[in-house]
Amino acid sequence: MPPIIGLADNGDFAKVVGRYGLSPAEPGPQPKFHFFHRLWRSEASAVWESPYWGIEVWLTRAALWISQERPFDIRWLGLIHTGIIAGAFWLMVSRKIAPNLFVLLAFTDAAYVSYFQSFHFDAASIVFILLLFAAWKAEQPWVLALAGIGFALAKAPHAPLALMLGLLLLLERKRSFVPGAMLLLVGGGYMLSQTKDEYKATAYYNLAFFKLGLIDVGALDALKIRTEDRRLMGTHAFMPESPAQNENWLKGFYPKGGYGNALLYYASHPGVAAQVLWTDLSTEAPQIRAINLGNYERNTGKAYCTLSTTFGWYSAAKSWLFRVAPWHVFLLLALALWKVGKQPLTWAVVAMGSYEFAIASLADACETYRHLLLFHVAYDLLIWLSLISIFDTQSKRVSSV
């Protein structure tokens, strides 16, 4: 039903649409950031095979095959994403009303579903990670295996997390879970092997000049930044005038030791690490939705970068809570560990949230709020698991009486 919403392109869509020569049918004067594009046309000039790959490329191929339409309507891709997450919801449904209501409220929020009508790699990450945890909780091993390979191949930066989840899945010591664990490990290992130094160098540039160097100039020595490059303080890699736009320069910039240098710096300066983490928890975590990526088509007459408020109540409330009391996340963690128990599933959700927050905060400096996407998924999964445990306990008490 109109107005149809989705998520605008931040420049990443080319990684997917370039392989199929697609470009917006009505690009307008500013084709990126401002507006969501529903229709995509084929253009020979748009063909480009990105060095970066994710399973979203295959989902898009499936949508193109199903639709057989030109111009291509992105709602076909939205249908595929919705079908996958509907499978997760089916497995999440229980006899308890409160957990069911929470699932519908939290995971159908615009903060998540606006990704479904986009070509962002994160769309696949969202639907497959929810399917994975739903199948894990419901003990559906073959769905778990499907979700495992889907998530492992979703996005290269999530490859270490896929490896971590595969190892935690093995701790269940259930033979039926082994295929899922193996697919997470193999898929995660493959994506990790495909991560190029230029990708790491871009984030390293941002970390050095747009975050740590502004806090402690001495951090540049620890990060092994060349003297001639220190003039770049205060810039980030995506600025048009940045030398990071040159791939050859990036290769020479990335120092020996890479992110190991950053890890050693944080180990010797725990106060700086704590400051960075707390600052991002207080200022970046509340920005759950990307305010620079519009949700509406240009022909709706909406102002550029307008966000849909329909079905955005939950993310708005959560954003408010993070602004006024960011420390509440530690209370949620304590509650979840107390009520749910120290099960591999619980630790997997905690590991996901902790890893995603730490990497987004300590390893990069641009769009930290957007890179906290899976942190927020983990946050919501902890609430879901806690509600299930709380209402199961109450039911047992009533039945025993």
N, C-alpha and C positions, 0 to 999 in steps of 0.2 A: 504494500500500500504506500502511495506517495505521502510525503517525500521520502525517497529511498536514500538510505545512508550507507556510507562505507568509510574508508580512510584514505586520505590524500597520499600522494607519492612524496617521499622525502629524498628521492634520488636513488633509492634501493630497488625500485621496480625493474630497472633495466637488467638486473641479474636474472630475472625470470622472463620478462616480455621480450627482451632482446633476442632470445633464442628462437622466438616465433615471429619476430618482425612486427610486433604490435606497438602502436602508439595511440594516444587519446584521439578519439574521433572528433572531439571539439576541444582542442587544447587551450584556446584562449591565450591572452597575452602572458599569463604566468601559469604554465602547466603543472608546476610542482607546488606542494605545500598548501596552497590556498583552497582548492576544491577537490572533491571526490569525482573521479571519472568512471561512469558506468559502462560506456560503449568504447570499444577499442577496434581500430581498423588495422589492416595489414599494409605495411610499407616496406619496400626493399631497403630504404635508407635507415630503417630502425633495426635492422638485423645486426646483432652483436652477441658473441658468445663470451659471457663473463667467465673469468677464472674462478669465480665463487659459485658453488652449487649447493642446493638443498632440495629436499623432497617436494617442496612447493612447485618446483619445475615439473615434476611428474603429475602432481594434482592439477596443474594448469593444463597440461597436455590432455589429461582425461576430460577436463571441462570443455576444451576445444573440440574433442572428438564427439562428446555427447551432444553439444549444441549444434554443430554443423551450421553455425550462423556467421554472417559477416555483415555489419561489424559484430564482433564478439561482445556479448552481454556478460559482464562480470558476475551477474547473479547466478550463473551456472557454477562458477567456482564457489560462490557463497553457499550454494546448495550442497556441494561436496563437503565443505567444512562443517556445515550444520548437520549433515548426516553422521559424520564421525563423532561430533560432540553429543548428538542425540543417543548414540550407542553408549557413551560414557554416562549420560543421565539415566538411561535404562538400568545400568548396573548399579548406580548410586541409590536408586529408589529403595526405600525400606518401609517397614510398617510404622515407622515413627514420623509423625507429621512435621515436627520441628526441623529435623535434618533435611527432609524433602523440600520444605519451604525455603530453607537457607540455600540449597543447591539452586533452586529456580531464581531466587533473588540475586545471589552473588554471581553465578556463572552465566547468566543471561544479561548481565549488565553491559551497557554500551562500551565500557572500558575494554571488554573482551570481544564482544560480537562485532564491533565495528571493524576489527581486523579481518573478519571472514570475507568481506567484500573488498579485498586488497590483494596485492601480490607480495606483501611482506613475508619473509621467511618465518616471522613470529606467529603467523596464523597457524601454520602446521605445528609449531612448538606447543601452542595452547591446546589444540584439539587432541594431539597425541599424548601429551603429558597427563591430561585429565582422563583420557581413556586408559592410560597405563595404570594410574592409581585406582581408578574405579575397578578395573579388572583384577588388580592386586588385592583389593579389599574383598571383592566378590569371589576370589579364587577361581578365576576363569583363565586357565593357563594359555590357551591358544589366542584368545583376545589379547592377553598380556604380551605374548610374543609379537603379534602384529603391531601393537602400540609401541613396543620396545624398539623395533627396527624403524618405525615411523619417527619416533622422537630422536633416536640416535642419528638419523640422516636429515633431521630438520634444519640444523644450523651448526656450522663448525664451532662457534664459541661455546655451544652447549655440549660439545664432545666430552670434555672432562667430567661433566655432570652425568652423562650417559654411562661412562665407565664406573663412576661412583655408585650409581643406582644398580648397575649390573652386579657389583660386588655385594651390595646390601641385600639384593634379591637372593643371592646364593646363601646368605645367612639364614634364610627361612628353612633350609635343609629339606626342601620338598622337590622330589624328582620332577614333578610336573612343571615346576617353575624354571628348571634348568634351560629349556629352549629360549625363554624370554630373556634370561640373564645373559646367555651366550650372544643373542642378537644385539643386546645393548652393548656388550663388550666389543663385539666385532664391528658393529656399525660405528660406535664411538671411536674405536681405534682407527678405522678408515678415515673418518672425518678429521680426526686429529692429525693424521698424516698428510692431509690435504691443506692444512692451514699454512699459508705462505707468510714468510718473514715480513713482506710488505704490509700485510694486514696487522701483524703485531706491531710493526714500526709506527703505524698511524696512531694507534692507541698509546704507544710509548711516548710519542711526540706530545700528545695531549696531556698525558700524566706529568711529563717533565716541565713543560712550559706553561700549562694552563691550570695546574693544581699544585704539585709538590714544590716547584721552584718558587712559587708565590708565597708559600708558607715558610720554607727554609731554603735559602740560596745554596746552602751546603749540600742539599740533596742532589744538585746537579753533578757534583763530584762523585757521589755514591752511584749515580745512574750512568756515570762515564760519558757524560755529554761533552762533546768537543768544544773547545774554547770559542772557536769561530761561530758556533751555532747559538751561543748564549744570548745573542742579540735578539733572538726570537721569543724571549720571555714575554708572556702575556698573550701570545698568539695560539691558535689551534690549527690543526692540520686541514680543516675544511675551508679556511679563508682563501679566497681566490689568489691572493698574493703569496700564500705560504709555499715554501720550497717543497713541502710534502706532496704537492700536486705532481711532482716529478718522480716517477718510479725509480729511476736510477739514483737520484739523491736519497730517497728513502732507504735503499739498500745499503748505501754508505753510512747513513745516519744510525741505523740500528746497531748498537754496540755488542761486543763480545760479552756473553753472559746473559744478554737480554733481560727478561723479567726476573731472573735470579738476582740481578743487581737491586731491583726494587724490593724483593723479598728480604735481602740482607739489610737494606736500609730500614725497613719497617721493624725488623728484629732488633736493630740497635737503637731505634727511635720509637719505642712503643707509644709514647705520648702523642707523637704526630699521627700515628696510625689510629689511635683512639679518637683524636680530634677530627680526623677526616671522616671516620665512620659515624660519629655522633652528628657532625654537621650535615652529612648526607641523609641520615635518618630524620633529622629535623626539617630539612629544607627540600630534599629531593624526593623522599618517599611520599610526602603529601601530594606531589604532582603526578597522580596516577594516570591521567590522560594527557596525551601530547597536545598542548594548547596551540602548537604551530601547524597541526595537521587537521585540515577541515574535514567535516563529516558529510557535507551537503554538496550536491551538484550545483554548478554555476547557474543553471537555468531556474533554480528555485528562488533566486533573488536574495538569498541570504548573504550577509556580509562574509568576506573571506575569513577562513579559519574558524568558522562558527562550529561549535560542538553541539551535538544532539543532547538534549536533556531528558528525552524520553528514555525510560529504563536506565537512567543514570543515577537513581536515588542512592543505591548502595555505595557506589564508588564515591559519591559526593559526601556521604556520611563518614565513610572510612577516611577520606582525605581530611575532613574536619578533625577527626580523632587523632590522626597523625600530626596535625598542626598543633593542637592544644596539649597533647600528651604523648609524645613519641615513645616515651618509656613504657607505654602500655604493652608493647610487643613482647617485653620480657615477662610480663604477667601472663600473657597468652601462652607463651612457651612453657612456663612453669605449670599452668593449668593443664595444658595438653599432655605433658609428660606425667603429671599426677593422675589424670583421669584415663588416658589412653594406655599408659604403661610403656615400658621400654621394649617395644616390639620393633622388628626390622622395618615395618611399614612406617611407623612413627618417626624412626630415625631417618628414614629416607626423605620424608617430607621436611624434617628439620635440616637435614644436610642440603637439600635443594635450596631452601630459603637462605641458609647461611652462606652457601657457596655463591649463589647469585648476587647476594648483597655485597659480599666481600669483593668479588671480581668487579662488579659495576662501580663500586666506590674506590677501591684501592688500585685498580689496574687501568682506569681510564678517567677522563675528565669532562667529556662532552655527552650531552643527553643522558646523564646518569639516571634521571627519572624514567626514561623509556627503557633503559637496560635493566630496570628493576621489575620488569613484567613478571618473570617467574618467581621472584620474591613474593609478589602479591598473590600469585597462584598458590604458593606454599602457605602463605598466611591464611588464605581462605580454606585450604584443605585441612589445616590444623583446627580451624573452627568447626568444620564439618565432622571431623573425627571425634572432636570433643563432645559435640552435641549427640552423636550416636552413642558414645560411651555413657554420657550423663543419663540419657533417656533409657538406655538398656538397664542401667543400674536401678533406676526408679521402677521399671517394670518388674525386675527381679524381686525388689522389696515388696511390691504390691502382691505379686503372685505368692510369695512366701507367707504373707499375712493371711 
